[in-house]
Amino acid sequence: MGALREVAPGVLAATSRVMLTTSTVLVGGSRALLIDPAWKPDELEVLAQEIAAQKWQVIGGFATHAHHDHLLWHPAFGDAPRWASWRTAEGARARRANLMTDLGPGWPSELAELMGCVRGTDALPDTSIPAGFDVEMIVHDGHARGHTALWLPRQRVLVAGDMLSDVELPLPFDPDDIDAYVDGLDRLAPYAAAAELVIPGHGNIGDDARARLDADRRYIDGILHRGRSDDPRIGNADMAGEYRHMLELAGQPSSSTSPRITPAGPRT
């Protein structure tokens, strides 16, 4: 994982070597809120060391959705409450066995025990929000049930979870519900239009939230109405398989419209 870097006032982010997974930290004074800290055990350790070196007190955590790489924690972060939408918290409990399997073999037991221990909420309590921030939860069912983006109006930053990525295609596969994904994009649209910065769960941080949302809509529209897409992200790692699955989900033949496929890894 790269070092934390400040991308907006009080908003720091680090990117994992795996799937360009983003960890986001909101810092006000000496207090911090961790959003989706990830990904590998050594990277969580590095993040914990950075937080300790800065003498920040972790006052809360937030998981954007109930996939294994967004439900992680480290003992050094402390026992601050970890929050999520109600549907995310329910999914983390109900699917815990599968999520543990998704972590893969050799995952340290002390980290595995902390995976997914989130509480459901409709709004982040003030006690978990650092000074200088307002945090609005944007809950929808695109990508995963109860998927949640966070809007930081003072900073005009949209922490998008696994949406609005510049490297990943739209992934409406948990459950397989394209309509829910389109509804999720509709929920995000006014925030994307206002955002000066978007932080995706996987990919690069950018100032083009509205353009990313429009690209996602074009991709889905092309598949639904033309039976194909020429989105350049199809050529990225693991995305050809996701493209084929999307075509099948939409009832389109995929054999003649997608390249030779290798199975994709666990969806994130």
QUILINLIN-V253376 format. One record per helix or strand of 3 or more residues. SS is the DSSP state (2 for helix, 1 for strand). FROM is the first residue (numbers start at 1). TO is the last residue. If there is no record, write none. Layout:
BEGIN
ss,from,to
SS,FROM,TO
SS,FROM,TO
END
This chain:
BEGIN
ss,from,to
1,5,8
1,11,15
1,21,28
1,31,35
2,41,53
1,57,62
2,68,70
2,75,77
1,82,84
2,86,94
2,96,103
2,109,112
2,126,128
1,136,140
1,147,152
1,157,161
2,178,194
1,197,200
2,209,226
2,232,235
2,239,249
END
